[in-house]
Amino acid sequence: MPQPKSVARRLFQLTEPICLVNFFSDEPNEALSAIGFPNYWDGYFASRSAPLGRVPAEVVHAAFYNFGDGEAARHIPSVWETATPDAAHAARMAGCVAALRRILGDLVETRGFARAAELMAKAAVSAPIEGRVMYAGLRALEVPTEPVARLWHAANMLREHRGDGHIAALVTERIGGTESHVLSALDSGIYPAETFGRIHHLPAARLAEVMNGLRARAILDDDGRFTDAGRATKQRIESLTDELAVAPYDCLEPSELDELIAELEPIAAALDAVGSA
């Protein structure tokens, strides 16, 4: 039987491509544009935060964790003048479902696909919600019965469950949101880290402050690369993230877990082949 952390990592690898259609496919952006959002980031903040309701920008900033100061406030609450949270979530789901249908073709009509959606939904609604703000918001929504929508919604719940745990791991290591992007960039081979797409637009003074703070803690060296301590910090974060992501799968019997992995593998492979685009 695989170790729990390796189970969480393997399921992350298999479910993440399902979620990535939201970011790399045209259909979700088109669906959100159709209800009035004029740009990608308005649609992103509206549709992702929608399960939280009409909360202040500070709450969205805290829940999302890794955006720069003031970025959430450029979209929240003004996006709710365009569409309701329910409409934003529905548009996001409709676009993602359309993208999955286009990319996966006849695969979505197979018994294996429906079984994967069933098992994923079973796992996705089984974990405790305490301390999981984004996950709890999605858990409060009705789970679709149609298999493609069911698969996407379950994958989205599992992604946000893992994300909530990842934030807990970052907080444990005292790594802030912008700092987390620096560590991710370096771990992915992006150097200098300041050129990473998620942070390169931030004010130079802010980036310098973040980099200098990581150097002061001996997480980065003078050249802005990982120290041994920095690599160990990153590894602890990833290890704890995996550990905290196991809970949804505890409800599955070993045979069900094996079945879920087997049914997800061709789905993930097809999505990986096109970069979920």
Secondary structure as GFF3:
##gff-version 3
##sequence-region A 1 277
A	DSSP	alpha_helix	4	24	.	.	.	ID=ss1
A	DSSP	alpha_helix	26	34	.	.	.	ID=ss2
A	DSSP	alpha_helix	40	49	.	.	.	ID=ss3
A	DSSP	three_ten_helix	50	52	.	.	.	ID=ss4
A	DSSP	alpha_helix	57	64	.	.	.	ID=ss5
A	DSSP	three_ten_helix	72	74	.	.	.	ID=ss6
A	DSSP	three_ten_helix	78	81	.	.	.	ID=ss7
A	DSSP	alpha_helix	85	104	.	.	.	ID=ss8
A	DSSP	three_ten_helix	105	109	.	.	.	ID=ss9
A	DSSP	alpha_helix	111	124	.	.	.	ID=ss10
A	DSSP	alpha_helix	133	139	.	.	.	ID=ss11
A	DSSP	alpha_helix	147	172	.	.	.	ID=ss12
A	DSSP	alpha_helix	177	187	.	.	.	ID=ss13
A	DSSP	three_ten_helix	193	195	.	.	.	ID=ss14
A	DSSP	alpha_helix	204	216	.	.	.	ID=ss15
A	DSSP	alpha_helix	228	244	.	.	.	ID=ss16
A	DSSP	three_ten_helix	247	251	.	.	.	ID=ss17
A	DSSP	alpha_helix	254	273	.	.	.	ID=ss18
###
